[in-house]
Amino acid sequence: MSDSKNKAQALIKEGSEALYDKKYSVSIEKLGEACQLLDQLNGDLAPENGDAYFMYGKALLQYAIEQNTVLGQSAQASATAVEEQQKEVIETEVKSSNPLIQMESIPEFRDENDVGEEEGEEEEEEGNEEEGETEDDFETAWNILDAARIIFEKSDDKETQLKLADVHLCLADVSLEIEKFDDSLGDYEKAIEIKEKYLEEDNRELAEAYYRHALALEFSSEKYDDALPALQKAISVLKKRSNKLKQAEDADSNEEITKEIKELEELVSDMDLKVEELTTKQATEKEAANMLKQMLGYQTNENNNTKQSLNTVAINDLSNFVKRKSKEDAKDSGSEQQKKPKLE
């Protein structure tokens, strides 16, 4: 075994351990170097490189999610700080309005609004830079995971196909994190298709795939109504798993089985609440949409009726301007014509 191959395997081990310990920066460094060595040894996109690329992609994804979370917390902290600063300014103005209070310190001649605006601009620029970096992290994760997808698609065996399903789940998660909900659906559906083919109907991995798919569907603009059935599929899988465990011979005496049954029941309870919430939400939105349609339809009918009445009035008004001849007028005009001599 060559030194490069030994080094690559050592890097993969170190990177996977760091990923497990949630030390994503260390994991990215180790697995990235391992992938470079494997490309040199086996060639680009070789089947032997698939696991390393998949692990590398997961580390990049988790790092991007972590940074995105930190960015969100920073934004929330900044907003809170601004609110506190505004409260302090108001309190200061209230206190200084009392003429009996003397200033004990040198006043700040700089406009507080100017200071706040400059600080706000600096924070906005920093926020935009951090947001751009986070998007780059997700894009990098997507590219590496897509490379893993290409590698795993070359093999048809069950083990590799299940790895391919997990890659599709991660690709869908990238789209979900950057709020491209419709784009995530294809990868979730592909992952579910593979897992349904190879896994038992009570496998918890299948339930997880259904649930993540339901989350994407909930915010989708194309298949919003499919979110509830997907969520109910996830619940069905968990219930089947729980019933299977309860039927085991040592279900009562086995601590691991008892623990898993309790965990499954809690998950089902949480998902039932999610179903209730989603059902109410969809019903409310549909009711609002129907009310809006009825309102628009009513306005359209009113407009049509108004136009029709205006047209009728216009026609009637025009008929009033037409002077009709009486029968006597018609006879007089006829006799006058007869009295006129004919010109030869």
Rosetta silent file (secondary structure, phi, psi, omega in degrees, C-alpha in Angstrom):
SEQUENCE: MSDSKNKAQALIKEGSEALYDKKYSVSIEKLGEACQLLDQLNGDLAPENGDAYFMYGKALLQYAIEQNTVLGQSAQASATAVEEQQKEVIETEVKSSNPLIQMESIPEFRDENDVGEEEGEEEEEEGNEEEGETEDDFETAWNILDAARIIFEKSDDKETQLKLADVHLCLADVSLEIEKFDDSLGDYEKAIEIKEKYLEEDNRELAEAYYRHALALEFSSEKYDDALPALQKAISVLKKRSNKLKQAEDADSNEEITKEIKELEELVSDMDLKVEELTTKQATEKEAANMLKQMLGYQTNENNNTKQSLNTVAINDLSNFVKRKSKEDAKDSGSEQQKKPKLE
SCORE:     score description
SCORE:     0.000 S_00000001
   1 L     0.000  129.603 -175.505    0.000    0.000    0.000 S_00000001
   2 L   -71.566  160.409  178.472    1.443    3.370   -1.065 S_00000001
   3 H   -63.293  -37.424 -179.347    2.164    6.199    1.329 S_00000001
   4 H   -64.043  -39.180 -179.730   -0.411    8.411   -0.430 S_00000001
   5 H   -69.108  -41.063  176.825   -3.135    5.825    0.053 S_00000001
   6 H   -61.096  -42.330 -179.955   -2.247    5.369    3.733 S_00000001
   7 H   -64.332  -41.049  179.715   -2.302    9.126    4.199 S_00000001
   8 H   -62.599  -43.747 -179.788   -5.682    9.400    2.456 S_00000001
   9 H   -65.128  -38.865  178.017   -7.185    6.725    4.708 S_00000001
  10 H   -64.601  -40.968  178.887   -5.778    8.414    7.818 S_00000001
  11 H   -65.219  -38.973  178.654   -7.239   11.752    6.702 S_00000001
  12 H   -64.008  -41.626  178.904  -10.638   10.147    6.078 S_00000001
  13 H   -63.398  -47.173  179.635  -10.613    8.625    9.568 S_00000001
  14 H   -63.962  -39.851 -179.867   -9.645   11.919   11.191 S_00000001
  15 H   -67.035  -40.001  179.669  -12.197   13.806    9.117 S_00000001
  16 H   -68.111  -38.217  177.225  -15.036   11.414    9.946 S_00000001
  17 H   -64.822  -41.337  178.180  -14.233   11.599   13.671 S_00000001
  18 H   -65.521  -37.015  177.477  -14.223   15.397   13.511 S_00000001
  19 H   -64.111  -41.900  178.857  -17.572   15.312   11.664 S_00000001
  20 H   -64.191  -36.672 -179.868  -19.027   13.072   14.385 S_00000001
  21 L   -84.226    3.929  179.220  -17.736   15.486   17.055 S_00000001
  22 L    64.424   28.264  173.254  -19.260   18.428   15.116 S_00000001
  23 L   -96.245   75.880 -167.558  -15.851   19.974   14.496 S_00000001
  24 H   -67.619  -35.262  179.528  -16.838   20.877   10.971 S_00000001
  25 H   -63.608  -44.709  178.223  -13.886   23.121   10.086 S_00000001
  26 H   -64.463  -42.582 -179.554  -11.397   20.385   10.998 S_00000001
  27 H   -61.656  -42.758  179.769  -13.496   17.795    9.164 S_00000001
  28 H   -62.153  -43.497 -179.335  -13.605   19.924    6.001 S_00000001
  29 H   -62.401  -47.426 -176.809   -9.838   20.390    6.024 S_00000001
  30 H   -68.241  -47.430 -175.941   -9.076   16.677    6.493 S_00000001
  31 H   -71.351  -32.835  176.278  -11.679   15.322    4.063 S_00000001
  32 H   -62.906  -43.480  178.107  -10.878   17.928    1.406 S_00000001
  33 H   -66.646  -37.560  179.238   -7.223   16.892    1.417 S_00000001
  34 H   -63.842  -41.400  179.570   -8.233   13.211    1.352 S_00000001
  35 H   -63.718  -37.913  177.399  -10.399   13.757   -1.746 S_00000001
  36 H   -63.628  -43.225  178.509   -7.509   15.438   -3.548 S_00000001
  37 H   -65.023  -40.620 -179.981   -5.219   12.502   -2.796 S_00000001
  38 H   -66.497  -36.228  176.217   -7.859    9.985   -3.911 S_00000001
  39 H   -62.641  -37.971  178.591   -8.355   11.847   -7.201 S_00000001
  40 H   -69.671  -35.464 -177.699   -4.618   11.595   -7.818 S_00000001
  41 H   -80.114  -45.112 -170.728   -4.580    7.902   -6.955 S_00000001
  42 H  -108.234  -13.241 -175.193   -7.807    6.661   -8.573 S_00000001
  43 L    96.893  160.992 -178.374   -8.740    9.385  -11.048 S_00000001
  44 L   -66.791  136.870  175.562  -11.580   11.908  -10.973 S_00000001
  45 L    58.109   31.795  176.851  -15.015   10.583   -9.956 S_00000001
  46 L   -73.934  148.256 -179.701  -13.731    7.044   -9.453 S_00000001
  47 H   -55.831  -32.005 -179.230  -16.078    4.678   -7.553 S_00000001
  48 H   -67.605  -16.549 -176.053  -13.453    4.327   -4.803 S_00000001
  49 H   -93.513   -4.632 -171.995  -13.743    8.045   -4.066 S_00000001
  50 H   -60.018  -47.773 -176.594  -17.494    8.118   -3.456 S_00000001
  51 H   -62.628  -40.954 -179.303  -17.550    7.691    0.325 S_00000001
  52 H   -65.566  -42.062  179.342  -14.918   10.388    0.886 S_00000001
  53 H   -65.523  -39.625  179.523  -16.740   12.860   -1.347 S_00000001
  54 H   -63.897  -45.355  179.315  -20.059   12.138    0.381 S_00000001
  55 H   -64.062  -39.774  178.622  -18.529   12.658    3.818 S_00000001
  56 H   -62.743  -43.568  178.523  -16.820   15.827    2.609 S_00000001
  57 H   -63.553  -40.118  178.492  -20.123   17.144    1.234 S_00000001
  58 H   -65.578  -38.779  178.586  -21.937   16.432    4.517 S_00000001
  59 H   -63.895  -43.013  178.131  -19.240   18.272    6.469 S_00000001
  60 H   -63.030  -39.975  179.510  -19.557   21.279    4.162 S_00000001
  61 H   -64.897  -46.613 -179.799  -23.345   21.228    4.507 S_00000001
  62 H   -64.513  -36.729  177.292  -23.250   21.063    8.308 S_00000001
  63 H   -64.949  -43.216  179.511  -20.676   23.860    8.398 S_00000001
  64 H   -63.682  -41.135  177.837  -22.864   26.030    6.144 S_00000001
  65 H   -63.603  -41.914  179.227  -25.923   25.357    8.323 S_00000001
  66 H   -62.187  -44.254  179.478  -23.928   26.230   11.430 S_00000001
  67 H   -66.970  -36.628  178.572  -22.717   29.489    9.905 S_00000001
  68 H   -65.550  -37.769  177.330  -26.222   30.312    8.717 S_00000001
  69 H   -66.480  -43.791  178.301  -27.538   29.782   12.238 S_00000001
  70 H   -62.012  -40.562  178.958  -24.821   31.992   13.706 S_00000001
  71 H   -62.913  -41.735  178.563  -25.640   34.663   11.119 S_00000001
  72 H   -64.403  -40.080  178.267  -29.310   34.504   12.072 S_00000001
  73 H   -67.214  -37.290  178.506  -28.474   34.824   15.752 S_00000001
  74 H   -64.628  -41.591  178.612  -26.157   37.763   15.013 S_00000001
  75 H   -62.753  -41.172  179.132  -28.913   39.513   13.080 S_00000001
  76 H   -65.944  -40.540  178.881  -31.323   38.966   15.974 S_00000001
  77 H   -64.687  -39.830  178.757  -28.739   40.242   18.464 S_00000001
  78 H   -63.706  -42.243  178.979  -28.132   43.341   16.332 S_00000001
  79 H   -63.190  -40.890  178.501  -31.865   44.052   16.161 S_00000001
  80 H   -64.738  -40.758  179.761  -32.147   43.690   19.936 S_00000001
  81 H   -63.221  -40.220  178.441  -29.161   46.003   20.441 S_00000001
  82 H   -63.038  -43.056  178.788  -30.740   48.651   18.201 S_00000001
  83 H   -61.698  -42.608  179.032  -34.001   48.462   20.170 S_00000001
  84 H   -64.373  -39.503  179.247  -32.127   48.866   23.459 S_00000001
  85 H   -63.559  -40.862  178.683  -30.178   51.796   22.049 S_00000001
  86 H   -64.349  -39.361  177.493  -33.395   53.505   20.965 S_00000001
  87 H   -62.658  -41.691  179.375  -34.877   53.007   24.431 S_00000001
  88 H   -62.676  -40.269  179.040  -31.764   54.573   26.012 S_00000001
  89 H   -62.695  -43.529  179.838  -32.028   57.587   23.697 S_00000001
  90 H   -63.479  -43.321  179.305  -35.694   58.073   24.627 S_00000001
  91 H   -63.211  -39.495  178.987  -34.914   57.789   28.334 S_00000001
  92 H   -63.740  -41.886  179.392  -32.067   60.295   27.975 S_00000001
  93 H   -64.006  -38.521  179.569  -34.359   62.751   26.174 S_00000001
  94 H   -65.429  -42.545 -179.277  -36.975   62.407   28.916 S_00000001
  95 H   -67.031  -45.063 -176.579  -34.410   63.050   31.641 S_00000001
  96 H   -69.872  -14.126  179.388  -32.763   66.024   29.910 S_00000001
  97 L   -73.446  -12.676  178.162  -36.158   67.677   29.437 S_00000001
  98 L   -83.005  116.481 -175.599  -36.177   68.519   33.139 S_00000001
  99 L   -69.232  -14.877 -178.661  -34.620   72.039   33.511 S_00000001
 100 L   -82.708  -11.415 -178.989  -33.592   71.343   37.107 S_00000001
 101 L   -87.925  125.605  178.800  -31.200   68.597   36.057 S_00000001
 102 L   -99.060  147.068  179.212  -27.659   69.814   35.426 S_00000001
 103 L   -73.346  127.096 -179.595  -25.223   68.030   33.106 S_00000001
 104 L   -97.191   -8.333 -179.440  -22.533   66.245   35.075 S_00000001
 105 L  -134.019  168.706 -179.865  -20.439   65.268   32.056 S_00000001
 106 L   -71.002  127.267 -178.327  -19.263   66.807   28.811 S_00000001
 107 L   -69.162  152.840  175.925  -22.038   66.594   26.243 S_00000001
 108 L   -90.223  115.046 -176.502  -21.577   64.707   22.996 S_00000001
 109 L   -80.769  -13.368  179.243  -21.902   67.234   20.212 S_00000001
 110 L   -76.085  138.444 -178.234  -22.127   64.588   17.514 S_00000001
 111 L   -65.619  125.661 -179.868  -25.649   63.820   16.358 S_00000001
 112 H   -62.544  -32.959  178.600  -26.810   60.521   17.810 S_00000001
 113 H   -64.765  -39.492  178.567  -28.843   59.847   14.661 S_00000001
 114 H   -63.690  -42.298  178.930  -25.711   60.197   12.531 S_00000001
 115 H   -62.017  -44.376  179.960  -23.860   57.757   14.782 S_00000001
 116 H   -62.910  -39.198 -179.636  -26.745   55.293   14.590 S_00000001
 117 H   -66.181  -42.651 -179.644  -26.928   55.579   10.802 S_00000001
 118 H   -64.723  -43.788  178.554  -23.195   54.963   10.386 S_00000001
 119 H   -63.378  -39.374  179.042  -23.292   51.977   12.725 S_00000001
 120 H   -63.444  -41.115  178.614  -26.344   50.647   10.881 S_00000001
 121 H   -64.455  -42.583  178.840  -24.603   50.991    7.517 S_00000001
 122 H   -62.862  -44.516  178.937  -21.509   49.196    8.814 S_00000001
 123 H   -63.602  -37.515  179.442  -23.622   46.378   10.273 S_00000001
 124 H   -65.602  -42.913  178.641  -25.581   46.098    7.013 S_00000001
 125 H   -62.966  -44.340  178.584  -22.363   45.849    4.969 S_00000001
 126 H   -63.002  -40.556  179.278  -20.962   43.222    7.334 S_00000001
 127 H   -62.859  -41.214  178.981  -24.263   41.336    7.206 S_00000001
 128 H   -64.405  -40.131  178.699  -24.284   41.337    3.390 S_00000001
 129 H   -64.633  -44.797  179.493  -20.710   40.035    3.305 S_00000001
 130 H   -64.027  -39.658  179.048  -21.505   37.261    5.791 S_00000001
 131 H   -63.453  -40.413  177.778  -24.665   36.344    3.872 S_00000001
 132 H   -63.919  -39.911  178.370  -22.667   36.105    0.644 S_00000001
 133 H   -65.283  -39.339  179.021  -20.098   33.860    2.321 S_00000001
 134 H   -64.026  -42.040  176.725  -22.853   31.610    3.654 S_00000001
 135 H   -61.735  -38.748  177.027  -24.358   31.247    0.173 S_00000001
 136 H   -63.667  -37.370  178.810  -20.901   30.321   -1.134 S_00000001
 137 H   -63.315  -43.473  178.523  -20.643   27.643    1.586 S_00000001
 138 H   -66.379  -37.469  179.234  -23.937   26.089    0.489 S_00000001
 139 H   -65.478  -41.039  177.461  -22.888   26.243   -3.155 S_00000001
 140 H   -63.334  -44.133  177.954  -19.619   24.459   -2.352 S_00000001
 141 H   -59.091  -43.332  179.509  -21.507   21.795   -0.404 S_00000001
 142 H   -60.228  -45.757 -177.543  -23.879   21.328   -3.339 S_00000001
 143 H   -62.254  -42.627 -179.624  -21.016   20.875   -5.823 S_00000001
 144 H   -69.817  -42.214  178.406  -19.251   18.232   -3.716 S_00000001
 145 H   -64.870  -35.377  178.445  -22.475   16.348   -2.980 S_00000001
 146 H   -67.192  -34.146  175.277  -23.360   16.428   -6.678 S_00000001
 147 H   -64.922  -41.309  176.502  -19.973   14.868   -7.430 S_00000001
 148 H   -62.336  -39.396  177.879  -20.799   12.104   -4.932 S_00000001
 149 H   -59.374  -45.779 -179.538  -24.158   11.635   -6.673 S_00000001
 150 H   -61.137  -40.009 -179.375  -22.429   11.140  -10.044 S_00000001
 151 H   -66.062  -48.101 -176.117  -20.070    8.572   -8.509 S_00000001
 152 H   -70.341  -25.960  179.519  -22.794    6.537   -6.778 S_00000001
 153 L   -67.856  -13.851 -179.005  -25.047    6.526   -9.830 S_00000001
 154 L   -76.417  -14.658 -177.107  -22.467    4.337  -11.592 S_00000001
 155 L  -117.979  145.606 -176.625  -23.349    1.329   -9.379 S_00000001
 156 L  -108.493    0.978 -177.799  -26.655   -0.526   -9.090 S_00000001
 157 L   -71.606  158.567 -174.129  -26.060   -2.572   -5.932 S_00000001
 158 H   -58.326  -46.473 -176.540  -28.301   -2.030   -2.904 S_00000001
 159 H   -60.382  -46.414 -178.755  -25.616   -0.544   -0.637 S_00000001
 160 H   -68.999  -37.394  179.530  -24.513    2.068   -3.171 S_00000001
 161 H   -65.011  -36.615  176.974  -28.077    2.920   -4.145 S_00000001
 162 H   -68.740  -33.902  173.698  -28.960    3.602   -0.502 S_00000001
 163 H   -65.385  -39.114  177.636  -25.909    5.884   -0.292 S_00000001
 164 H   -61.794  -39.745  177.884  -27.206    7.610   -3.415 S_00000001
 165 H   -61.416  -41.372  178.425  -30.557    8.124   -1.668 S_00000001
 166 H   -65.743  -35.149  176.511  -28.773    9.780    1.271 S_00000001
 167 H   -63.750  -43.081  178.134  -26.887   12.034   -1.149 S_00000001
 168 H   -61.886  -37.584  177.069  -30.208   13.119   -2.685 S_00000001
 169 H   -62.194  -42.622  179.839  -31.501   13.908    0.806 S_00000001
 170 H   -67.339  -39.887  176.716  -28.465   16.108    1.467 S_00000001
 171 H   -61.919  -41.207  177.955  -28.838   17.854   -1.891 S_00000001
 172 H   -65.099  -36.971  178.897  -32.481   18.515   -1.066 S_00000001
 173 H   -63.904  -36.083  176.820  -31.444   19.851    2.347 S_00000001
 174 H   -60.328  -48.749  178.992  -29.140   22.360    0.653 S_00000001
 175 H   -61.717  -37.874  179.965  -32.066   23.663   -1.427 S_00000001
 176 H   -66.033  -40.785 -178.155  -34.264   23.721    1.670 S_00000001
 177 H   -66.344  -33.760  179.980  -31.721   25.732    3.662 S_00000001
 178 L   -95.283   13.310  172.887  -31.441   28.408    0.971 S_00000001
 179 L    65.453   29.747  170.949  -35.261   28.429    0.665 S_00000001
 180 L   -97.704   72.208 -169.290  -35.447   26.986   -2.835 S_00000001
 181 H   -64.456  -42.303 -179.722  -38.306   24.755   -1.750 S_00000001
 182 H   -65.228  -34.794  179.629  -39.544   23.750   -5.203 S_00000001
 183 H   -68.517  -27.324 -177.630  -36.002   22.794   -6.254 S_00000001
 184 H   -74.883  -21.855 -171.606  -35.660   20.467   -3.258 S_00000001
 185 H   -62.132  -41.048 -177.977  -38.707   18.364   -4.167 S_00000001
 186 H   -61.001  -42.860  179.839  -37.057   16.409   -6.975 S_00000001
 187 H   -69.461  -39.750  177.117  -34.183   15.225   -4.773 S_00000001
 188 H   -62.218  -43.037 -178.158  -36.495   14.301   -1.886 S_00000001
 189 H   -66.333  -37.224  177.600  -38.729   12.326   -4.250 S_00000001
 190 H   -66.613  -41.455  178.294  -35.746   10.496   -5.752 S_00000001
 191 H   -62.489  -43.619 -179.924  -34.450    9.615   -2.280 S_00000001
 192 H   -64.697  -40.926  178.743  -37.880    8.312   -1.239 S_00000001
 193 H   -57.800  -43.653 -179.448  -38.186    6.272   -4.439 S_00000001
 194 H   -69.663  -44.100 -177.847  -34.889    4.492   -3.706 S_00000001
 195 H   -66.853  -37.123  176.625  -35.612    3.957   -0.011 S_00000001
 196 H   -63.565  -30.380 -178.476  -39.082    2.576   -0.722 S_00000001
 197 H   -73.621  -37.896 -170.454  -37.467    0.075   -3.091 S_00000001
 198 H  -108.934  -19.359 -174.729  -34.840   -1.275   -0.686 S_00000001
 199 L  -101.917  157.305  174.554  -36.055   -0.624    2.882 S_00000001
 200 L   -68.514  154.861 -174.923  -38.743   -2.253    5.009 S_00000001
 201 L   -69.523  -11.101  178.059  -41.975   -0.314    5.336 S_00000001
 202 L  -108.891   17.005 -179.485  -41.304    0.286    9.051 S_00000001
 203 L   -75.480  131.714 -175.995  -37.752    1.609    8.610 S_00000001
 204 H   -67.698  -25.141  175.835  -37.200    4.902   10.417 S_00000001
 205 H   -62.222  -36.164  178.447  -35.006    6.213    7.593 S_00000001
 206 H   -67.290  -40.959  177.772  -38.075    6.110    5.381 S_00000001
 207 H   -62.244  -40.860  178.941  -40.077    8.060    7.965 S_00000001
 208 H   -62.777  -41.924  179.612  -37.357   10.694    8.114 S_00000001
 209 H   -63.587  -42.978  177.470  -37.374   11.060    4.329 S_00000001
 210 H   -60.678  -42.995 -176.075  -41.183   11.479    4.296 S_00000001
 211 H   -66.334  -45.114  179.261  -41.014   14.085    7.049 S_00000001
 212 H   -64.815  -35.577  175.898  -38.304   16.184    5.377 S_00000001
 213 H   -63.793  -40.423  179.414  -40.246   15.965    2.132 S_00000001
 214 H   -62.857  -38.728  178.197  -43.357   17.203    3.951 S_00000001
 215 H   -61.635  -42.662  178.757  -41.465   20.239    5.257 S_00000001
 216 H   -66.804  -40.509  179.929  -40.420   21.176    1.731 S_00000001
 217 H   -64.179  -34.194 -178.614  -43.944   20.631    0.397 S_00000001
 218 H   -59.389  -34.349 -178.369  -45.403   22.871    3.094 S_00000001
 219 L  -104.093    7.745 -179.521  -43.515   25.859    1.680 S_00000001
 220 L   -77.375  148.340  175.908  -43.740   24.793   -1.954 S_00000001
 221 L   -93.000   -9.086 -175.153  -45.628   26.878   -4.467 S_00000001
 222 L  -102.992  -43.615 -171.883  -46.323   23.869   -6.698 S_00000001
 223 L  -126.929   42.853 -176.525  -47.385   20.938   -4.463 S_00000001
 224 H   -58.079  -37.877 -176.967  -48.530   22.574   -1.251 S_00000001
 225 H   -70.212  -14.237 -178.795  -51.526   20.250   -0.874 S_00000001
 226 H   -85.440   -4.619 -177.014  -49.230   17.183   -0.845 S_00000001
 227 H   -64.274  -43.779 -177.448  -47.581   18.181    2.456 S_00000001
 228 H   -64.159  -47.730  176.485  -50.274   16.603    4.641 S_00000001
 229 H   -59.729  -37.127  178.569  -50.239   13.165    2.916 S_00000001
 230 H   -64.951  -40.254  178.705  -46.420   13.085    3.148 S_00000001
 231 H   -66.562  -38.585  178.526  -46.574   13.839    6.854 S_00000001
 232 H   -67.583  -30.777  175.269  -49.196   11.130    7.378 S_00000001
 233 H   -65.254  -42.026  178.608  -46.897    8.636    5.608 S_00000001
 234 H   -61.156  -43.348  178.857  -44.129    9.446    8.074 S_00000001
 235 H   -63.177  -40.907 -179.655  -46.515    8.849   10.996 S_00000001
 236 H   -60.811  -42.431  179.596  -47.660    5.556    9.458 S_00000001
 237 H   -63.291  -44.354 -178.960  -44.073    4.280    9.239 S_00000001
 238 H   -64.831  -38.155  178.724  -43.355    5.175   12.878 S_00000001
 239 H   -67.117  -39.107  177.399  -46.549    3.471   14.063 S_00000001
 240 H   -63.420  -40.382  178.374  -45.648    0.309   12.141 S_00000001
 241 H   -64.336  -43.970 -179.405  -42.220    0.346   13.739 S_00000001
 242 H   -63.734  -44.082  179.156  -43.690    0.808   17.204 S_00000001
 243 H   -63.697  -37.730  179.255  -46.214   -2.017   16.729 S_00000001
 244 H   -64.429  -42.234  179.902  -43.482   -4.328   15.471 S_00000001
 245 H   -66.952  -37.850 -179.889  -41.339   -3.643   18.544 S_00000001
 246 H   -65.716  -26.947 -179.532  -44.287   -4.198   20.901 S_00000001
 247 L   -83.535   -4.964  178.798  -44.848   -7.623   19.350 S_00000001
 248 L   -67.350  150.609 -175.125  -41.294   -8.727   20.123 S_00000001
 249 L   -63.175  -40.502 -176.678  -40.941  -11.514   22.685 S_00000001
 250 L  -104.082   32.550 -175.932  -38.732   -9.522   25.057 S_00000001
 251 L   -60.874  -37.412 -175.770  -40.442   -6.164   24.496 S_00000001
 252 L   -79.342  -30.514 -175.409  -41.161   -5.669   28.204 S_00000001
 253 L   -93.997  -21.122 -177.860  -37.777   -6.756   29.507 S_00000001
 254 L   -83.741  116.876 -176.827  -35.520   -5.219   26.856 S_00000001
 255 H   -66.276  -38.088 -179.013  -34.551   -1.677   27.882 S_00000001
 256 H   -64.317  -42.977  178.920  -33.472   -0.666   24.379 S_00000001
 257 H   -64.510  -44.824  179.398  -36.812   -1.723   22.874 S_00000001
 258 H   -60.307  -41.599  179.812  -38.747    0.022   25.652 S_00000001
 259 H   -64.053  -43.146 -179.162  -36.698    3.173   25.135 S_00000001
 260 H   -67.768  -38.937  178.429  -37.268    3.150   21.362 S_00000001
 261 H   -61.176  -43.285  178.737  -41.026    2.561   21.756 S_00000001
 262 H   -63.032  -41.784  179.119  -41.255    5.566   24.072 S_00000001
 263 H   -64.052  -41.367  179.250  -39.237    7.667   21.626 S_00000001
 264 H   -64.748  -41.157  179.348  -41.459    6.616   18.720 S_00000001
 265 H   -64.021  -37.028  176.827  -44.615    7.468   20.635 S_00000001
 266 H   -67.214  -40.046  178.002  -43.257   10.941   21.392 S_00000001
 267 H   -63.881  -43.358  179.427  -42.400   11.457   17.730 S_00000001
 268 H   -62.814  -41.086  178.657  -45.864   10.356   16.650 S_00000001
 269 H   -61.370  -43.986  178.586  -47.424   12.707   19.210 S_00000001
 270 H   -63.667  -40.836 -179.233  -45.363   15.632   17.905 S_00000001
 271 H   -70.211  -32.656  175.787  -46.246   14.783   14.303 S_00000001
 272 H   -62.117  -40.118  176.159  -49.948   14.523   15.167 S_00000001
 273 H   -63.726  -39.003  178.120  -49.752   18.093   16.445 S_00000001
 274 H   -64.949  -39.757  177.335  -48.011   19.069   13.207 S_00000001
 275 H   -61.903  -45.633  179.604  -50.812   17.415   11.203 S_00000001
 276 H   -61.602  -43.560  179.594  -53.437   19.319   13.207 S_00000001
 277 H   -63.699  -44.820 -178.929  -51.549   22.574   12.728 S_00000001
 278 H   -67.422  -38.390  178.092  -51.085   22.001    9.003 S_00000001
 279 H   -62.128  -45.653  178.883  -54.728   20.991    8.524 S_00000001
 280 H   -63.355  -42.736 -179.468  -55.925   24.157   10.230 S_00000001
 281 H   -61.897  -47.270 -179.399  -53.488   26.273    8.259 S_00000001
 282 H   -65.010  -40.846  179.881  -54.531   24.825    4.900 S_00000001
 283 H   -63.992  -41.092  179.646  -58.241   25.131    5.739 S_00000001
 284 H   -64.849  -43.868 -179.421  -57.796   28.762    6.771 S_00000001
 285 H   -66.849  -38.803  178.279  -55.849   29.630    3.635 S_00000001
 286 H   -67.022  -39.365  178.186  -58.362   27.895    1.368 S_00000001
 287 H   -63.202  -42.052  178.644  -61.235   29.678    3.103 S_00000001
 288 H   -64.493  -40.072  179.360  -59.477   33.012    2.640 S_00000001
 289 H   -64.966  -40.769  178.627  -58.817   32.216   -1.026 S_00000001
 290 H   -66.103  -39.960  177.833  -62.476   31.306   -1.612 S_00000001
 291 H   -62.434  -40.158  179.153  -63.650   34.482    0.090 S_00000001
 292 H   -64.542  -42.448  178.531  -61.334   36.496   -2.117 S_00000001
 293 H   -62.270  -42.958  179.648  -62.646   34.777   -5.238 S_00000001
 294 H   -63.335  -41.112  178.655  -66.233   35.411   -4.177 S_00000001
 295 H   -62.868  -44.529  179.192  -65.479   39.072   -3.523 S_00000001
 296 H   -65.883  -39.572  178.053  -63.820   39.465   -6.908 S_00000001
 297 H   -65.103  -39.186  178.717  -66.670   37.608   -8.580 S_00000001
 298 H   -64.237  -42.092  178.814  -69.239   39.818   -6.847 S_00000001
 299 H   -64.774  -38.367  179.164  -67.432   42.942   -7.989 S_00000001
 300 H   -64.273  -43.437  178.751  -67.287   41.622  -11.544 S_00000001
 301 H   -63.721  -39.942  178.582  -71.034   40.908  -11.542 S_00000001
 302 H   -61.489  -42.998 -179.421  -71.719   44.365  -10.144 S_00000001
 303 H   -63.702  -41.722 -179.465  -69.612   45.930  -12.890 S_00000001
 304 H   -65.541  -42.331  179.155  -71.378   43.908  -15.586 S_00000001
 305 H   -64.556  -38.915  179.037  -74.815   44.835  -14.228 S_00000001
 306 H   -63.970  -43.642  179.222  -73.827   48.480  -14.050 S_00000001
 307 H   -62.388  -42.438 -178.534  -72.602   48.444  -17.631 S_00000001
 308 H   -63.433  -42.531 -179.450  -75.771   46.714  -18.774 S_00000001
 309 H   -66.857  -37.602  177.938  -78.016   49.266  -17.011 S_00000001
 310 H   -64.529  -41.191  178.759  -75.997   52.142  -18.427 S_00000001
 311 H   -63.207  -41.015  179.708  -76.330   50.725  -21.936 S_00000001
 312 H   -63.844  -43.529  178.562  -80.107   50.354  -21.489 S_00000001
 313 H   -62.779  -39.753 -179.091  -80.435   53.902  -20.240 S_00000001
 314 H   -63.549  -42.356 -179.858  -78.375   55.155  -23.144 S_00000001
 315 H   -65.820  -44.590  179.008  -80.559   53.368  -25.644 S_00000001
 316 H   -62.562  -38.935  179.457  -83.749   54.631  -23.995 S_00000001
 317 H   -64.908  -39.854  178.312  -82.367   58.126  -23.872 S_00000001
 318 H   -63.588  -36.421 -179.448  -81.542   58.022  -27.575 S_00000001
 319 H   -66.881  -25.291  179.280  -85.086   56.870  -28.354 S_00000001
 320 H   -71.284  -23.708 -179.699  -86.433   59.960  -26.608 S_00000001
 321 L   -81.978  -10.784 -179.504  -84.668   62.175  -29.101 S_00000001
 322 L   -83.458  121.541  179.906  -86.455   60.532  -32.070 S_00000001
 323 L   -93.277  116.233 -178.037  -89.566   62.581  -33.094 S_00000001
 324 L   -89.280  142.526  178.397  -92.263   60.327  -34.390 S_00000001
 325 L   -83.805  139.969  174.977  -94.793   61.600  -36.960 S_00000001
 326 L   -82.827  166.729 -178.564  -98.481   61.404  -36.215 S_00000001
 327 H   -64.676  -38.826  179.701 -100.960   59.976  -38.718 S_00000001
 328 H   -64.082  -41.521  177.246 -102.460   63.438  -39.427 S_00000001
 329 H   -61.227  -38.652 -179.930  -98.990   64.865  -40.123 S_00000001
 330 H   -65.431  -40.190  179.785  -98.375   61.965  -42.498 S_00000001
 331 H   -66.862  -43.778 -179.704 -101.684   62.663  -44.379 S_00000001
 332 H   -60.148  -42.134 -179.106 -100.971   66.418  -44.642 S_00000001
 333 H   -66.575  -34.731 -179.964  -97.515   65.770  -46.020 S_00000001
 334 H   -69.197  -40.881 -179.372  -99.018   63.342  -48.534 S_00000001
 335 H   -68.119  -35.776  177.985 -101.684   65.831  -49.727 S_00000001
 336 H   -63.638  -39.508  179.109  -99.114   68.568  -50.067 S_00000001
 337 H   -64.441  -36.357  179.909  -97.033   66.312  -52.278 S_00000001
 338 H   -70.583  -32.535 -179.183 -100.105   65.638  -54.430 S_00000001
 339 H   -72.525  -24.931 -179.033 -100.875   69.398  -54.774 S_00000001
 340 L   -67.853  131.796  179.327  -97.379   70.140  -56.061 S_00000001
 341 L   -70.723  151.341  178.211  -97.337   70.268  -59.887 S_00000001
 342 L   -82.762  135.781  177.409  -95.230   67.884  -61.793 S_00000001
 343 L   -90.344  127.678 -179.889  -92.315   69.380  -63.615 S_00000001
 344 L   -98.832    0.000    0.000  -91.977   68.219  -67.135 S_00000001
